[in-house]
Amino acid sequence: MSSVQKATDVILIGAGIMSATLGTLLKELAPEWEIKVFEKLGSAGEESSNEWNNAGTGHSALCELNYTTERPDGSIDISKAIKINEQFQLSRQFWSYLVNSDIIRNPQDFIRPIPHMSLVQGEKDVAFLRKRFEALSNSPLFQGMEFSDDPDRLKEWIPLIMEGRTSDEPIAATKIDSGTDVNFGALTRILFDHLKRQGVEVNYRHSVKNIKRTDDGLWEVKVLDIDGSTTESHAAKFVFIGAGGGSLPLLQKTGIPESKHIGGFPVSGLFLVCKNPEVIGQHHAKVYGKAKVGAPPMSVPHLDTRYIDNKKSLLFGPFAGFSPKFLKTGSNFDLIGSVKPNNVFTMLAAGVKEMALTKYLVQQVMLSNEKRIEELREFIPTAKSEDWDMVVAGQRVQVIKDTEDGGKGTLQFGTEVVSAADGSIAALLGASPGASTAVHVMLEVLEKCFPQQMKGWKPKIEEMIPSYGLSLKDNPELFEEIHASTAETLGLSEKELAYS
């Protein structure tokens, strides 16, 4: 049985951080617009945005080594690190606006100050880290970063990592205190509670089955009410597909030309979670190492202090895994179902190119628990297996597409907005840095899909996000002013840091 509902202004598919951010932006910019949300799970932020599914670092390139690469001449390219840092600053500004507007009452429910660190071993990597530190230190966005290769200094910074370390191999780290831990699951739930209070219709346990264009230019969205076992038909002027790994199959159903020649490669993750409060209490930082050869950037090993349910936690990983599912709650037929006549050669080309990645994933899948603990001991030499449990993290779907510089079947690491030429529908694909740059990505959606409204919206956007349209790296005074004010609003100032 199918019922047709009257047309609405906006439909958001997926109740994750992306839809939460876009819905909140639109409610500030066009409060009169009617918005409907459809989510197949029972509540908001349960899939890719969930705090247990590895959406937790405020990715601002303070510690992630894969955002800085060494050029052939030995110099360090920091352009990507600067870009991601600037994008994260937009998120901080928008969240601060929401706190000042009383939309978010207690920022500590989702964001905390945590030092961000990079850690390397071996002469070659220590030399790289020193050069990276020197290059980043020239940018106002990375002020306050420290470098040390003195074991005694490192014992002060990371006692748990340095205790019991017997190797005389050179070791070095950088540390910056202005890093954050962000609970994107909590933030997603806060924003959806706000949207419901604003009259947004949020439908949980509603699974989108089809999306097609109607003769009058609207988008018809077929939705299965899982509990009622009935099919509903909803129409909207604009549709946003923010369904994490589920976005690609839905985008393919739209039939828009922009959805062609795009594939997806699913990568799952596992984390070790510490259950010994004594061990958890000895570490207070996010410490990132270097990815192994052939590993995807999202598999960089890191030892993270996290706050989940307002309780301090300690996670190590991720260990990559492989599942053909595009979502943790997806189907084993997701991958094969995403192969279409228009993308089969793109997918095959990626398979040939990414042999190193395939080999790495196979090795990771074959790891025993003891082998995983051995990898943990590279970070914590004294680690005991009985102190750690294994948790399955979320699924990520890396975009595969044909590019000018990479050729056919190039695996993309990052997030990507795919939209129709007329801006009536958009989908978000990809993975890291994802949630951390949600505000930047959703502003991109607004610019692509609502060009006529942007001129009228610009003053409000600038009120919410003061650096909108400006380069913070080229305006160091503006950056300092914004960084200090958002730190104070979000409870990230130095005095907060001292006793957090």
N, C-alpha and C positions, 0 to 999 in steps of 0.2 A: 504494500500500500504506500502511495506517495502523495504527500501534500505540498502544494506550492505556497510559499510565503511571499509577502510583498517585498519589493526591492529595498535594500538598505544601502547606506553610503559606502561602508567599508566592511569587509570580512577578513578576519585574521585567522589563519589556520595554524594551530599549535600554540599552546599556552606556556612558552618558554620565555627566556630573557629578551629575545628579539621582538616578539609580538608585544610583550609587556612594555618594552621601551617605545616601540612605534605607537602603540595605543595611547600611552601617556603623553607623548609628544603631540599627537593629533588632538587629544582632549584639551591640551593647553592652547593649541593653535586654532582649532575649529571646534569649540565645545558643543556646537549645535549638531554636528555630524553624528549620525547613528552608526554604532559599531557593534558587530557580532563576532564572537570568538568560538571556534570549535576545536576541542581537544579530545583525543580518543582515550586518554587516561583519566583517572578519577579526580585529579587536582592539578594545580599549576606547578611548573618547575620540576616535573618528575623524571624527565628523560635527560637530554644533553645538558640542561641547565642545573641539574641536581648537584648538591654539594658533595655527594659521594661518587659522582660521575666525572670527577676531575675538571670541574669548572670553578677553579678556586684561586688562581693567582691573579692579582691585579697586574696583568701583562703590561709592563711599561718598559720592557727591554733593559731593565736594571741588572738582570742576572742571566738572561737567556743568551747563551753564547752563540747560538745559531743565527741571531739577528745581526751579528757583526762578522764579516768575512775578511780573510786576508787576500789582498790583491797579489798578482804575480810579482810585483816589485817589493813585496813585503809590508806595504802600508795597509792600514785597516780601513775598510769601508764601513762607516757608521750610519750611512743614509737610512737604512731600513730601521735601525734602532731608534733614530730620531723620529722617523715617521710614526712608528708604533707608540713611542712615548707621547708624542703630540696628540695622537688619537685617544690615548688613555686619559689625557688631561681634559678632553671634552667630556668624558664620562664623569670625571670628578666634579666638573663644573655643573653638569646637569643634576647630579645627585645632591650637590650643595644647594642648588635652587629648590629642589624638592624638599630638603630639610627646612630651608628658610620659609617655604610655603606651607609648612606643616603637613605635607603629604607623607613625608617620612618623619616619624616622631623621634625615633632613637637610632641614629646611624650605627651605633655599636651592634645592633642586631644583624648587620650585614658587612660592616667594614672595620678592620682593625689595623693598627700600625705594626708592621713586621719587617725587620731588616731583610734586604735581598742580597744574596751573596752568590758569587761564581767561584768554583773550586776546581783547580787542575793539578795534575801531577806530571813530573817529567820535565826535563830541560826545555824541550821544544814548546810544550804547552804553557809553561811558566813564562817563557819569552813572549809568546802570543798574548797571554793575559796582561802582561806589563804594557805591551804596545796598545792593547785594547783600552786599558785604563787611561793611558796617556791621551789617546785619541778622544775618548768620551769626556775626559776632564776638561777639554777645551770647549765643551758645549754647556750652556747654562742649564740645560735640562738634566744634566748629570752631576750638578754641583753637590759636594758632600761625599762623593765616592772615595773610599780609601783602598789602598793596595798594600798587601804585606806578604813577604815570603819568609818571615821570621816565625819559626815554630812556636816560640813562647807567646808571641802576639796572637797567633792563630788559636792557641789553647784558651786564651781569654774570649775570643770570638765564638769558637765552636768546640767547647770542651768535649762533648760527646764524640765528635768526629776525630779529635786528636788523641783521645785516651787510648792507650794500648797500641799506638801506631809504631811499628818497629822498623819500617822501611826507611833507608836514608835517601830515598829518591826525593829530588826537589819538589816542594809543594807550595802553592801560593793561592791566595784568595783576594777577591775584592768584596767590599761591604758598603752598602748604602742604607742609611737608617730610614729613609723616606719611602720605603716600599710598603705594600699593603697586602693583607689577606682579605679577599672578597668572597663572601658566601652568596653566590649568584642564585642559589635555590631560594634562600631567605628573601633576597631582593625581589626576585620574580613574584613570590607570594605576596609581599608587601604591595607591589605595584598592581597586581590583579585585585587585591582587596580594595585598593583605591579606585580602580576602574569600575568595579561593581557598584561602589558608592556613587559614581558619576553616571550611573544608568547604563553602563555597557552590559550587553547580554552575553554572559559567559556560559557556554554549554560544555560541560564535561561529559565523558563517555559518549562522545559523538565523533564518529570516524568518517572523514571525507573520502568518498569513493570515486567521484568524478568531478571534473571541472571543464565546462565547455562554453564557448561564446554563443550568445543568442543573437537573433537577427537585429534586435534593437541596440546591439553594442554592449549589453550588460554581460556579466559572467554568471552562469548558473552553476551553483555548487551543490552536488548531490551528497547528502549526509545521512549516514546510518545512525539512528539512535540505538545504541547498543543494548540498553536496558529494555526499551520498549519494542525492540526489533522492528522498528518502522523506518522507512526512508523518507527524508524530507528534502525538498528542493528550495534552495535559497538563492536569491539573485543580489548582485552588488555592482556598483559602479567601479569599485577598486578592490582587488584581492591581494593580500600578502600571504605568501607561503613561507612560514617560519617553522617548519616541522622537523628541524634537525636533519638527521639522515633520511627522514621520510620526504624531504622536499623534492628530491630529484624525480622519483616516480610520479609525484603530483604535477610537477612542472611538465613532465613528458605528456601527461594527459591533456594539457592545455592546447597542445599542437602548435604553439607559436614558433615561428622560424628560429627564434633565439634559443629554443630548447633543443635544437638538433645538434648532433656531433658532440654531445657532452655525455660523459660516463661518470661512474662513481666507483671508488675502490674502498671497501669497508676495512677499518682497522679497529680492533677492540683492545682494551687495556685491562691490566690487573695491577692492584696496589697492595703492598704490605702495610698493614695498619698496626701500630703499636698498642698493646693493651696493658703495658706496665707503667703506672703513673710516675714511678721514680725515673724511668728512662725519659718519658715525655717531658718531665720537669727540667731535664738537663740540656734541652735544646730549645732555642728561640730564634729561628730564622728560616728563610727559604733558601736552600743551598742547591744550586744547579751545577752539574758537571757537564762533560762533553759527550755528545751522542757517539755511539759506536759507528764504525764504517758500515754504510748500507742502511742505517736506521733512519726512519722518518723523523723530521724535526720534533714531532710531538712525542717522541720516545726518549727525549733527553732525560737521563736519570736525575732525580732530585729528591732531596729530603726536606719535607715541608712541615713546618708548624702551621696548623690550620685551626680555626675556631668553628666547630660544628655544634649546633644547639647550645651556643654560648659556653662550650666546654673545649679546653685545649686538647688538640689531637696531634698525632705525628704520623705522617704517611711517607712511604718510600716507593718509588717506581718512576714511570709506569713500565711494566713488562708488556710488550706488545703481544697481541693474540690475533687469531684470524677467525672470523665468523662471517658467513654469507649474509647475515642480517644487516639491514641498514639502520635499525634501531635496536636497543637492548630488548624491547618488547616486540620486535619485528618478526618477520617470517624467514625461514631458511631459503625461500625462493626469491628473496629481494634482489640479490645480485643478478641471478640469471634472468629475472623478470625485467631488469633495467636495460638489458641488451636489446637494442632495436636495430632495424636495417640501417638507420641513419648514423648509428654510433658504433656498429660492430667493428669496423676497421680501426676506429680510434681506440677502442678497448684492446684489440689485438696488438696494436702498435705499442700500447703502454705495457702490455704483458712482456713483450720482447725487450723493451727498454729497461724495465724495472726488475731485472733478474736479481740484482743485489738485494733489493727490498724483499723480494719473494723469499730468497735464501734466508735473510735475517728473520722474517716472520716465521718460517718453518723452524728455525733454531729456537726462537722464543717459545713457540707452542710446545716444543719438545722438552723445555726446561722442567726439571723436577723442583719440588719445593726447596730441597736442600741446595740446589744450584742457585735458586733465587736468593736464599739466605747468604750464599757465598758472594753474590753481587752486592747485597746489602752491606756485607763486611768490608767491601772496598770503601764504603762511606763510614760505617761504624764498626771498627775492628772487633769490638767486644760484644757485638750483637748476639743474642741467644734466640734460637728459633722458637722457643716456647713463649717469648714475649710478643710475637707477631702473628697476626691472622691475615689471610688473603681475602681481598675484596675485589669483585668484578666491577670495573668502571664502565663508563658509557661507551657506546659505539660512535666512531667518527667516520664520516664518508669523505675521503679526499676527492676533489674534482679532477677528472681527466678530460682534457680538451686539446684541440689542435691550436697551436700558437705559432706566430711568425718566427720567434727566436728559438723555440724548443722543437718545432715540427709537429708531426702527427702523434697523437696519444701522449701528450705531456702531462705528467702528474703535477697538479698544482698544490702547493702547501699554503693555506691561507683561506680567507673568506671571500666570497664573490657574490655580487648581486646580479641576477639575470632578470631583465625586465623586457616587456613587450615594447615595440617602437612607440606606441601611443601612450605608454605609461599606465595602462589600465590594470596590469598585473605584474607582480614582481616576486621573485623567490630568492631566498638566501641559501647558498650552498657552501660547503667547505667546513673547515675546523679552525684550529688555533690561528690567531689569538682570539677569534670569536667573541665570547661574552665580554671580555675586557674592553673591546672596541665597539660594543653594541650601539652606543650613541652616535659615533662616527658613521657606522654602517647604515643606521636608520636615517641619518641626515642625508646620506647618499641616495637612499630610497626616495625621500621627499624631493630631492633635487631632480631625480630622474623622472619621477611619476607625477609631480605636481608643479611643473615649471610656471604655470600661470599664477598659482597662488603664492609662490615663493617671495615675490616682491612685497606683497602685503604682509607676509608672515615674518619677513626678515627682522623688523624691530623686536618682535617677541622672542625670536630665536636668539638674538644678541642679548636680550635681557636674561634668558635662561643660560646661555653659553657665551660669555663675554668675548672669548677669543675666536668665535665663529668667523671663518673666512680670513683669519690672520695667521701668520707663521710665528709660533712662540720662540723658535730658535733665532729668528731675526728680530725679536722684540724681548730681549732678556729682562727688561724692567717690568714689562707686562706679565711675563711668566712668573717672576718672583712675587709680584703682587697677587696674582691669581692663585699660585701654589700655596702661599701663606694663608690666604683667606679661605680656600677650600680645606686646607689642613685644620684650621680652627673650627670651621662649621662641621666637618666630618669627624672631629675628635682625633685628629692625627698629628697634633702639634707635639713639639719636643717634650713638653711636660707630661703629656698623656703617655708618650713613648716610655718614659722613665719607669712607670709603674704598671704598664699594660701586661 
